[in-house]
Amino acid sequence: MVSRRKATLKFMHIASILTPIIILLLVDFNSFNYTWKGRAYYLFFVWLFLLEVFWNWSKIRVNFEKFSFLKIFLFVFPTFFVIWFHFLGLKQTVIDYGVQLEIPLIASWPLSVEYVCLSILFLFSALVLYGVKGSANFLVSHSFLFLIGIIYLIDTLYPYGAFTPFQALVPFTTSFAAQILNLMGYETSIISEYRGTPALALFKDNRLVCLYGIGWPCAGIQGLLIYTFTVIFFLRDLPLSFRKKAIIYSVGAVGAYTVNAFRIVLIYLITIEQGSNAAKVFHDIYGGLLSMSWIIAYIIIITIISHRLYLKSEEIRSKT
């Protein structure tokens, strides 16, 4: 009976995560197509969360002895927040407050607030159900979602490269993308500043074809942060030394950075072949999928390697 009740509460936790996201799907299904300033990362969060749930299922301890009606209310508050935000006027209040604060990118302001608030409420639900120690089992997925919210919020408050700490990587990525385009036979020129960001100009037959400013979200910062939080989950429980884990992480980070540089190259190539509107669609929707595809592929590689190492160690142990 006790074990059944624990399992029920665990499934309630899963439902408390899925329900508000399903509501958001019904509110604006199209927003889940966008990896930049959209809700596609909610789906990636759900994937990470479910991996953590089933990975740690036997280790999770439910603190149901001290469950109260107040805790149950707090437990379902993420769903209540989404309903309040989109159906009971909270979103408009947030927009009005953003206008008063003169938020630069007011169109992105409600989504940024939504991400940050939901990530905090999801974590709070885990704390209510499992306590501090138990909620650590979900640290990667919840931190990932909070990170996405912070990234969106920073870009909303400091757009066009105004947040200088993250701009440090931009010149290197811009130069890398320019070299790739040069090898493909195009002429490039890096302008020191365009709307507050370095810009890469592409020429063909001595004619300017396209010019884009490259901010830190496009320069690899976002992809590297997502990669870091995802890979940490798969590395933390592997029976490998810190040195080997650092090597695995570094190789994957270089891969994530390289994939992002090629993503920038593809934006220019799509602009040449299909125009700026098609390039914007790729940037907002499909571009982020390249980084996520690399992350998933690299995780599969890590899993295969770790499994082979485990089998090899077991073989050696059996012989001895």
C-alpha positions as CSV (number, residue, x, y, z in Angstrom):
1,M,0.0,0.0,0.0
2,V,2.8,2.4,0.9
3,S,4.8,1.6,-2.3
4,R,1.6,2.1,-4.4
5,R,1.0,5.5,-2.8
6,K,4.6,6.5,-3.4
7,A,4.2,5.5,-7.1
8,T,1.0,7.4,-7.3
9,L,2.6,10.6,-6.0
10,K,5.5,10.2,-8.4
11,F,3.0,10.0,-11.3
12,M,1.3,13.0,-9.9
13,H,4.6,14.9,-10.1
14,I,4.9,13.9,-13.7
15,A,1.3,15.1,-14.3
16,S,2.1,18.4,-12.6
17,I,4.9,19.0,-15.2
18,L,3.0,17.8,-18.2
19,T,-0.4,19.5,-17.5
20,P,0.7,23.2,-17.8
21,I,2.8,22.4,-20.9
22,I,-0.2,20.7,-22.5
23,I,-2.3,23.8,-21.7
24,L,0.4,25.9,-23.4
25,L,0.2,23.7,-26.4
26,L,-3.5,24.3,-26.6
27,V,-3.0,28.1,-26.1
28,D,-0.4,28.5,-28.9
29,F,0.6,25.3,-30.6
30,N,2.7,27.2,-33.3
31,S,5.0,28.6,-30.6
32,F,6.4,25.1,-29.9
33,N,7.9,25.2,-33.4
34,Y,10.3,27.9,-32.5
35,T,13.7,27.2,-30.9
36,W,14.4,30.9,-30.5
37,K,12.0,33.0,-28.5
38,G,9.5,30.1,-28.7
39,R,8.4,27.2,-26.5
40,A,10.3,24.3,-28.2
41,Y,12.6,24.1,-25.3
42,Y,9.7,23.1,-23.0
43,L,9.6,19.8,-25.0
44,F,13.3,19.4,-24.5
45,F,12.9,20.1,-20.8
46,V,10.1,17.4,-20.6
47,W,12.5,14.9,-22.3
48,L,15.3,15.7,-19.8
49,F,12.8,15.5,-16.9
50,L,11.4,12.1,-17.9
51,L,14.9,10.8,-18.3
52,E,15.7,11.9,-14.8
53,V,12.5,10.4,-13.4
54,F,13.0,6.9,-14.9
55,W,16.8,7.0,-14.3
56,N,16.3,7.8,-10.6
57,W,12.9,6.1,-10.1
58,S,14.1,3.6,-7.4
59,K,16.2,6.3,-5.6
60,I,13.5,8.9,-5.3
61,R,12.0,9.1,-1.9
62,V,8.5,10.7,-1.6
63,N,8.0,12.9,1.5
64,F,4.3,12.0,1.8
65,E,4.1,11.7,5.5
66,K,4.0,15.5,5.9
67,F,1.7,16.1,2.9
68,S,-1.0,18.8,3.6
69,F,-3.6,20.5,1.6
70,L,-1.4,23.6,1.4
71,K,1.4,21.5,-0.1
72,I,-1.0,20.0,-2.5
73,F,-2.0,23.5,-3.6
74,L,1.6,24.5,-4.0
75,F,2.2,21.3,-5.9
76,V,-0.4,22.1,-8.6
77,F,0.5,25.8,-8.7
78,P,2.4,25.6,-12.0
79,T,-0.9,24.6,-13.7
80,F,-2.8,27.4,-11.9
81,F,-0.1,29.9,-12.9
82,V,-0.5,29.0,-16.6
83,I,-4.3,29.4,-16.4
84,W,-3.9,32.7,-14.5
85,F,-1.3,33.9,-16.9
86,H,-3.1,33.2,-20.2
87,F,-6.8,33.2,-19.2
88,L,-7.2,35.4,-16.1
89,G,-5.3,38.6,-17.1
90,L,-1.8,38.1,-15.6
91,K,-0.2,38.2,-19.0
92,Q,-1.6,41.6,-19.8
93,T,-0.5,42.8,-16.3
94,V,3.0,41.7,-17.1
95,I,3.0,43.4,-20.4
96,D,1.7,46.7,-18.9
97,Y,4.4,46.5,-16.2
98,G,7.0,45.9,-19.0
99,V,5.8,49.0,-20.8
100,Q,6.2,51.0,-17.7
101,L,9.7,49.7,-17.3
102,E,10.4,50.5,-20.9
103,I,11.6,47.0,-21.7
104,P,13.5,47.1,-25.1
105,L,12.0,44.0,-26.6
106,I,8.5,44.1,-25.1
107,A,7.2,41.4,-27.5
108,S,9.6,38.9,-25.8
109,W,8.9,40.0,-22.3
110,P,5.8,37.8,-21.4
111,L,7.5,34.7,-22.7
112,S,10.7,35.4,-20.8
113,V,8.7,35.9,-17.6
114,E,6.7,32.7,-18.3
115,Y,9.8,30.6,-18.6
116,V,11.5,31.9,-15.5
117,C,8.3,31.6,-13.3
118,L,7.4,28.1,-14.5
119,S,10.9,26.9,-14.0
120,I,10.9,28.2,-10.4
121,L,7.4,26.7,-9.7
122,F,8.4,23.3,-11.2
123,L,11.4,23.2,-8.9
124,F,9.3,24.3,-5.9
125,S,6.9,21.4,-6.7
126,A,9.8,19.0,-6.5
127,L,10.9,20.5,-3.2
128,V,7.4,20.0,-1.8
129,L,7.2,16.4,-2.8
130,Y,10.7,15.1,-2.3
131,G,12.5,17.6,-0.1
132,V,15.8,19.3,-0.8
133,K,17.8,16.0,-1.1
134,G,15.2,14.3,-3.3
135,S,14.7,17.3,-5.6
136,A,18.4,17.2,-6.5
137,N,17.5,14.2,-8.8
138,F,15.8,16.7,-11.1
139,L,18.4,19.5,-10.9
140,V,19.6,19.2,-14.5
141,S,16.2,19.5,-16.2
142,H,14.9,22.2,-13.9
143,S,18.2,24.2,-14.1
144,F,18.0,23.8,-17.9
145,L,14.6,25.3,-18.1
146,F,15.6,28.1,-15.7
147,L,18.6,28.7,-17.9
148,I,16.5,29.1,-21.0
149,G,14.3,31.6,-19.2
150,I,17.3,33.6,-18.1
151,I,18.8,33.6,-21.6
152,Y,15.5,34.9,-23.1
153,L,15.2,37.4,-20.3
154,I,18.8,38.8,-20.7
155,D,18.2,39.1,-24.5
156,T,14.9,40.9,-23.8
157,L,16.4,43.3,-21.4
158,Y,19.7,43.8,-23.2
159,P,19.1,43.1,-26.9
160,Y,21.5,43.3,-29.9
161,G,24.6,42.3,-28.0
162,A,24.2,44.8,-25.2
163,F,25.0,42.2,-22.6
164,T,28.7,42.4,-23.1
165,P,29.8,39.4,-20.9
166,F,28.2,37.0,-23.4
167,Q,29.5,38.9,-26.4
168,A,33.1,37.7,-25.7
169,L,32.7,34.6,-27.8
170,V,31.0,36.4,-30.7
171,P,34.2,37.6,-32.6
172,F,35.6,34.0,-32.6
173,T,32.4,32.5,-33.9
174,T,32.0,35.2,-36.5
175,S,35.6,34.7,-37.7
176,F,35.1,30.9,-37.8
177,A,32.0,31.2,-39.9
178,A,33.7,33.7,-42.2
179,Q,36.6,31.2,-42.8
180,I,34.1,28.5,-43.7
181,L,32.4,30.8,-46.2
182,N,35.8,31.8,-47.6
183,L,36.7,28.2,-48.2
184,M,33.4,27.8,-50.1
185,G,34.5,30.5,-52.5
186,Y,32.6,33.5,-51.0
187,E,34.2,36.8,-50.0
188,T,33.5,38.0,-46.5
189,S,34.2,41.1,-44.4
190,I,33.6,41.5,-40.6
191,I,32.3,44.9,-39.6
192,S,33.3,45.9,-36.1
193,E,29.8,46.9,-35.1
194,Y,26.3,46.8,-36.5
195,R,23.4,47.6,-34.2
196,G,25.7,46.9,-31.3
197,T,27.0,43.5,-32.5
198,P,29.8,42.4,-34.9
199,A,28.4,41.8,-38.3
200,L,29.5,39.5,-41.1
201,A,29.1,40.8,-44.7
202,L,29.0,38.3,-47.6
203,F,30.0,39.3,-51.1
204,K,29.6,37.5,-54.4
205,D,31.2,38.9,-57.6
206,N,32.1,42.0,-55.6
207,R,28.5,42.6,-54.7
208,L,27.1,42.7,-51.2
209,V,24.7,39.8,-50.9
210,C,23.7,39.9,-47.2
211,L,24.8,41.4,-43.9
212,Y,23.8,40.1,-40.5
213,G,24.7,41.2,-37.1
214,I,25.7,38.3,-34.9
215,G,24.7,38.5,-31.2
216,W,25.7,36.1,-28.4
217,P,22.6,33.9,-28.8
218,C,23.7,33.1,-32.4
219,A,27.4,32.8,-31.5
220,G,27.3,29.6,-29.6
221,I,26.7,30.8,-26.0
222,Q,23.1,29.4,-25.9
223,G,24.1,26.1,-27.5
224,L,27.1,25.6,-25.2
225,L,25.0,26.2,-22.1
226,I,22.3,23.8,-23.3
227,Y,25.0,21.2,-24.1
228,T,26.6,21.6,-20.7
229,F,23.5,21.1,-18.7
230,T,22.4,18.1,-20.8
231,V,25.7,16.3,-20.9
232,I,26.3,16.8,-17.2
233,F,23.3,14.6,-16.5
234,F,24.8,11.7,-18.5
235,L,28.3,12.1,-17.2
236,R,27.7,12.5,-13.5
237,D,26.8,8.8,-12.9
238,L,29.3,7.2,-15.3
239,P,32.0,5.2,-13.6
240,L,34.8,7.3,-15.1
241,S,37.5,9.5,-13.7
242,F,37.1,13.3,-13.6
243,R,39.9,13.5,-16.2
244,K,38.0,11.3,-18.7
245,K,34.7,13.1,-18.0
246,A,36.5,16.4,-18.7
247,I,37.9,15.1,-22.0
248,I,34.5,13.8,-23.1
249,Y,32.9,17.1,-22.2
250,S,35.5,19.1,-24.0
251,V,35.3,17.1,-27.2
252,G,31.5,17.5,-27.2
253,A,31.8,21.2,-26.5
254,V,34.1,21.7,-29.5
255,G,31.5,19.8,-31.6
256,A,28.7,21.9,-30.3
257,Y,30.6,25.1,-31.1
258,T,31.5,23.9,-34.6
259,V,27.9,22.9,-35.3
260,N,26.8,26.4,-34.3
261,A,29.3,28.0,-36.7
262,F,27.9,25.9,-39.5
263,R,24.5,27.0,-38.5
264,I,25.5,30.6,-39.1
265,V,27.0,29.6,-42.5
266,L,23.7,27.9,-43.4
267,I,21.8,31.1,-42.7
268,Y,23.9,32.9,-45.2
269,L,23.6,30.2,-47.8
270,I,19.8,30.0,-47.4
271,T,19.7,33.8,-47.8
272,I,21.5,33.5,-51.1
273,E,19.4,30.7,-52.4
274,Q,15.9,31.4,-51.0
275,G,16.0,34.9,-49.5
276,S,16.0,36.6,-46.1
277,N,12.5,35.4,-45.1
278,A,13.5,31.7,-45.5
279,A,16.7,32.4,-43.5
280,K,14.7,33.9,-40.7
281,V,12.5,30.8,-40.6
282,F,15.6,28.6,-40.4
283,H,17.1,30.9,-37.7
284,D,13.9,30.8,-35.5
285,I,12.8,27.3,-36.1
286,Y,15.2,24.8,-37.6
287,G,18.6,26.3,-36.6
288,G,18.2,25.3,-32.9
289,L,17.5,21.8,-33.9
290,L,21.0,21.4,-35.3
291,S,22.5,22.0,-31.8
292,M,19.9,19.7,-30.2
293,S,20.6,17.0,-32.8
294,W,24.3,17.2,-32.0
295,I,23.6,16.9,-28.3
296,I,21.4,13.9,-28.7
297,A,23.9,12.2,-31.1
298,Y,26.7,12.9,-28.7
299,I,24.8,11.5,-25.8
300,I,24.2,8.3,-27.8
301,I,27.9,8.1,-28.5
302,I,28.7,8.5,-24.8
303,T,26.2,5.8,-23.9
304,I,27.6,3.3,-26.4
305,I,31.2,4.0,-25.2
306,S,30.3,3.8,-21.5
307,H,28.5,0.5,-22.2
308,R,31.5,-1.0,-24.0
309,L,33.8,0.2,-21.2
310,Y,31.5,-1.4,-18.6
311,L,31.4,-4.7,-20.6
312,K,35.2,-4.6,-20.9
313,S,35.7,-4.0,-17.2
314,E,33.3,-6.8,-16.3
315,E,35.1,-9.2,-18.7
316,I,38.5,-8.3,-17.1
317,R,36.9,-8.8,-13.6
318,S,35.5,-12.2,-14.5
319,K,39.0,-13.4,-15.7
320,T,40.6,-12.3,-12.5
